[in-house]
């Protein structure tokens, strides 16, 4: 089950164009009554794809938020490398939020989780915006705002 989740999540984040299709796949896998997964003890267990998927997505979301905090520590590297690093993080973050929105619209995750994510993004945006001193061209607060807008657009 972990491999299926990892492949689905990584592909959904990298291939934003297919994020809704991956969300539909998660919804199907999570709602299937006949689908069973082998556990570590090699015992077949009921379908917990939705439970484990939601938990894994939540953990990865928290990690991605922390990746932006790590970006602050890159001030000593060359500006071009720093900009490339931020672009890579922004693309993955954007893909994650688009996928997250589609998961909510396909009822894989509860809307309450989407509300919590929205609040977290808005808080991070305000935190970064108030810290911005105008010196750095790489404005992280814009990434949070862009992500928030994309997620709202996709989730309706």
Number of C-alpha atoms within 10 A of each C-alpha: 14 13 8 12 18 14 10 17 24 13 16 23 22 16 16 19 13 15 25 20 15 21 26 18 16 25 21 16 20 20 16 15 10 8 15 16 15 12 12 7 6 8 10 12 11 14 19 17 24 19 12 15 23 20 13 15 17 14 11 14 17 12 12 16 16 11 14 19 13 10 16 11 9 15 10 8 10 9 14 9 11 17 16 11 13 20 14 12 18 20 16 19 23 23 26 27 27 27 27 29 25 24 26 20 20 18 16 24 23 13 15 10 14 20 11 11 19 18 13 16 20 17 13 19 21 15 12 18 16 10 10 14 9 8 7 10 8 16 15 20 21 14 23 25 17 17 24 21 16 17 23 15 11 16 19 10
